[in-house]
Amino acid sequence: MKSPVVKRSIVIAGHKTSVSLEEAFWNGMKEISARRHMTLSELVGEIDSNRQQGNLSSAIRLFVLDYFRNRPPAPAVNAEIRPLA
């Protein structure tokens, strides 16, 4: 059985490290970095420099969770189509 955790190498502040995250968190990080117009390495570096404690993987998971919890909701799509008057 394949592990749901994916280990990837990333460069943070000039040094290479590896981070193990579930694929859903990697996808969330890619989406956040694209929305913020920054590289994945830049975003991970920012998370790394702002973390208070714990390991980097945990800090990333908490960052992604917080980002999507606090993001404004998408506008509701009105399924009802009304004719123009």
C-alpha positions as CSV (number, residue, x, y, z in Angstrom):
1,M,0.0,0.0,0.0
2,K,1.4,3.4,-1.0
3,S,1.9,5.9,1.8
4,P,-0.3,9.0,1.5
5,V,2.6,11.1,2.7
6,V,4.8,12.5,-0.1
7,K,8.4,13.5,0.7
8,R,9.9,16.3,-1.5
9,S,13.1,18.3,-1.5
10,I,12.9,22.0,-1.3
11,V,15.4,24.9,-1.0
12,I,14.7,27.3,1.9
13,A,17.0,30.3,2.4
14,G,19.7,28.7,0.3
15,H,19.7,25.3,2.0
16,K,18.1,22.1,0.8
17,T,15.8,20.2,3.0
18,S,13.1,17.6,2.6
19,V,9.5,18.0,3.7
20,S,6.9,15.2,4.1
21,L,3.3,16.1,3.6
22,E,0.1,14.5,2.3
23,E,-0.6,15.2,-1.3
24,A,-3.6,17.4,-0.4
25,F,-1.3,19.8,1.6
26,W,1.2,20.0,-1.4
27,N,-1.8,20.9,-3.6
28,G,-2.9,23.5,-1.1
29,M,0.6,25.0,-1.0
30,K,0.7,25.2,-4.8
31,E,-2.6,27.0,-4.9
32,I,-1.6,29.4,-2.2
33,S,1.8,30.2,-3.7
34,A,0.1,30.8,-7.1
35,R,-2.4,33.1,-5.6
36,R,0.3,35.0,-3.9
37,H,2.6,35.1,-7.0
38,M,5.5,33.4,-5.3
39,T,7.4,30.2,-5.6
40,L,6.7,27.2,-3.4
41,S,10.2,27.6,-1.9
42,E,9.5,31.3,-1.1
43,L,6.2,30.3,0.6
44,V,7.8,27.5,2.6
45,G,10.6,29.9,3.6
46,E,8.1,32.4,4.9
47,I,6.3,29.7,6.9
48,D,9.6,28.5,8.3
49,S,10.7,31.9,9.4
50,N,7.4,32.7,11.1
51,R,6.9,29.4,12.9
52,Q,7.0,29.5,16.7
53,Q,7.7,25.9,17.5
54,G,7.2,22.4,16.1
55,N,8.6,20.9,12.9
56,L,8.3,22.4,9.5
57,S,5.8,19.8,8.2
58,S,3.4,20.6,11.1
59,A,3.9,24.3,10.5
60,I,3.0,23.9,6.9
61,R,-0.1,21.9,7.6
62,L,-1.3,24.5,10.1
63,F,-0.6,27.3,7.7
64,V,-2.6,25.6,4.9
65,L,-5.5,24.8,7.3
66,D,-5.6,28.4,8.5
67,Y,-5.4,29.8,5.0
68,F,-8.4,27.9,3.7
69,R,-10.4,28.4,6.9
70,N,-10.0,32.1,6.8
71,R,-10.3,32.6,3.1
72,P,-13.5,34.5,2.1
73,P,-16.2,32.1,0.9
74,A,-16.7,31.8,-2.9
75,P,-19.8,33.6,-4.2
76,A,-22.8,31.4,-4.3
77,V,-23.9,30.3,-7.7
78,N,-27.6,30.8,-8.1
79,A,-29.0,27.6,-9.6
80,E,-32.4,29.3,-10.4
81,I,-32.5,31.0,-13.7
82,R,-35.0,33.9,-13.9
83,P,-36.2,35.4,-17.2
84,L,-35.3,39.0,-17.8
85,A,-38.3,41.4,-17.4
